[in-house]
């Protein structure tokens, strides 16, 4: 089984200017029209992540823990202009240009000897003036040599403004990926949770 090389620093850029209170409605066209309008400025901090992996439905291994530096900004409409997507196994974490329901982006990377493609799509985006929740579907595929990868994942990102003026950030990410090498194949599962607090700059 692969083990992801710990990503110790990842920067996601997001900007937000003050606007009217947001409700997260999409106007019936599948595109959210109002973002989180109370989160003006840039926020920085770090998130603590814990990931476990299992093979063929077996007991998950010991958690792998990492600390990731994170910077978040929002655009003038109250939407993040990038979201940090947590990678499967040793696939690098990467930012994706997604924010609204239906937004999609393609991430190409290298993990060991494999070339990997992740197609990420926001299946549901929920905004209030002080919070963001994104439900993201991930189509994971790749390969190299006699190895092929095929699977899916889901990531849920939540960002909330606290009463003390800080931001709570959390994400949960799961993958179910089949790895095949020649005539041998096995099913893997990965579960990762990240949490942290960000402060305004």
Buried (B, 14 or more C-beta within 10 A) or exposed (E): EBEBBBBEEBEBBBBBEEBEEBEBEBEEEEEBBBBBBBBBEBBBBBBEBEBBBBBEEEEEEEEBEBBBBBBBBBBEBBBBBBBBBBBBBBBBBBBBBBBBBBBBBEBEBEBEEBEBBBBBBBEEBBBBBBBBBBBBBBBBBBBBEEBBBBBBBBBBBBBBBEEEEBBBBBBBBBBBBEBBEEEEEEBBBBBBBBBBBBEBE
